[in-house]
Amino acid sequence: MVDEEPVEAFSGTVKSVKLLIGLVKSIQFKQNATVHFHEEGMTLTVMIHHLMKAVVFVKRLVFEQYRRQADDIAPFDINLPTFLECLTMMGPTVGLMDTCRIAYQGPGYPLRLMREDREAHLSIQCNITPLESDPEGIELMVNDLDTVQRVIIKAQWLQDAFGDLDSECNRVNMVFSTSDPCLILYGDGANGVTSNTEYQAGSEAFVGFECHEPGTYSYQYTHINSCLKALEQASEVSLRINTEGVLCILIRLRGTDDAYLEYTILPCQSTGA
Amino acid sequence: MLKIALAMEKLGPTCILCMTTDSIMFINSHDQDAGVHAWIKTDVNTLFSGYRIASSSNNEIYFSVLTDSLIRVARVAQQAAETRICLTVSHGQPLLEWRITLENRVGSTNVSSHELEIQLLTSERMQPLMEPPVLPSPQAYILLPSLQSMKHLADRAKSLSKFLTVSANMNGQLKLVIDTELAQVDAQFNRLENPRLDGHHPSEQNRTQFVSARIATDDLVHFLHCHHLDPQNVICAITDQMYIAFYVYVNLNIHIQADDHPIETQSTIMTCHLPVYHY
């Protein structure tokens, strides 16, 4: 492989590999993720059967250097466990360096991770094979204007509520109301209705609460459960539900605003709202 | 004893001990040809403050014991004020008996006895296997970087690939390379030391030439358990595509004798040969 300075479609230096590792671990419930280098930053997207989408947003501020040669770099897939192992190798266990260079030459070329630790006299390079990306299904978008209910809740509370759910349950239900209790979360499944959590409007769990009209929604337990890892790193969570019942969970992280996660979950088909 | 047992833990279910009047050799259980071969040779004074051995076989005794059992008992003995070990026979079963004296905070002592079943081995069988075989002259031999950094990379490599290639040259460089469908990884350590080997003079022009050996990632991870020995130096010697050996030098500095004189300990040496695989 020629190693001069070819025109790379993307090249950047991540300031904190540890941050990236934590984010990747949060979406590790699928084998592959789609990498996209946008103007504002990098995203990693995983989809489950077009029913659920999880996106890690890494703003360009997380990079010491963020250079794109073109405006439309085609997204590509990578194997997530492989990416995570390589990132971990780059992480600051060997020496204190927490930075790492990321480069991508273009379609068909591997995603390159590079680390040069002058102090430890160690240089590591990982080439991660690009896989074909599924062009559909990245478009599970939620339009802000259609929001019917919106809650901003402190992460610890949501973590407790989701953590309380019986692991045997099939569905997680959310009941929104214009009067107290304004929000009820409960699980149901083989063991019947379990773990009921209720919130009043004035609850200290809430940073904000909006309910234009009452509504009851059901989501697959496995989808809700996949947010738990991300919640561990979160400060605040915003839940938005639109007129179609699509739930959008936006997770803000403790300690930084330069990266965040967003989960979009379609409601279960049955049971009328 | 515990450190040695822990270093051997992942290298085979049983551990063979060859005890002579001045040294003890620990050997892992391994197939004649396959798998990792490891020998840990230590001076008797490193492990024991009193040592008496007598046998009809040139005062040498050989036996095998389950490594896990050895670890278990050695762990208890770690806390002991005094430990006595002796070879006995009970109902026809040879045993390694450990008498461990534990002292509690109040000062009162408690003596517990632990028996490890062992299998005695004959001198005819063990003599040829007792010392590591001499390997043909390596083309490169190099001092490893910190075991911690090797371990960090090897542990991650385990999930990425069943095999990994270790390469080294006489210019202070060591590489670990993985090549799979999903990823290729190249980790290179620079500015390492190449020790001087008696009677071997590397030619100047070939200094930067790398020699390699393809090994099982698991074997490397298991070998790296030798970090329990807290070695001073570890040397890696490679004969291109054929052999790779590690020499681990330890100074197990432990004892203070009853008269408060610290015993000068000889170096303990671990030799480990890893099988080399080809594509």
Interface residues (C-beta under 8 A of the other chain):
Chain A: N79 P81 T82 E85 C86 T88 M89 T93 V94 G95 P110 A120 H121 L122 S123 I124 Q125 C126 N127 I128 T129
Chain B: P145 Q148 S149 H152 L153 R156 A157 S159 L160 E181 L182 A183 Q184 V185 D186 A187 Q188 F189 N190 R191 L192
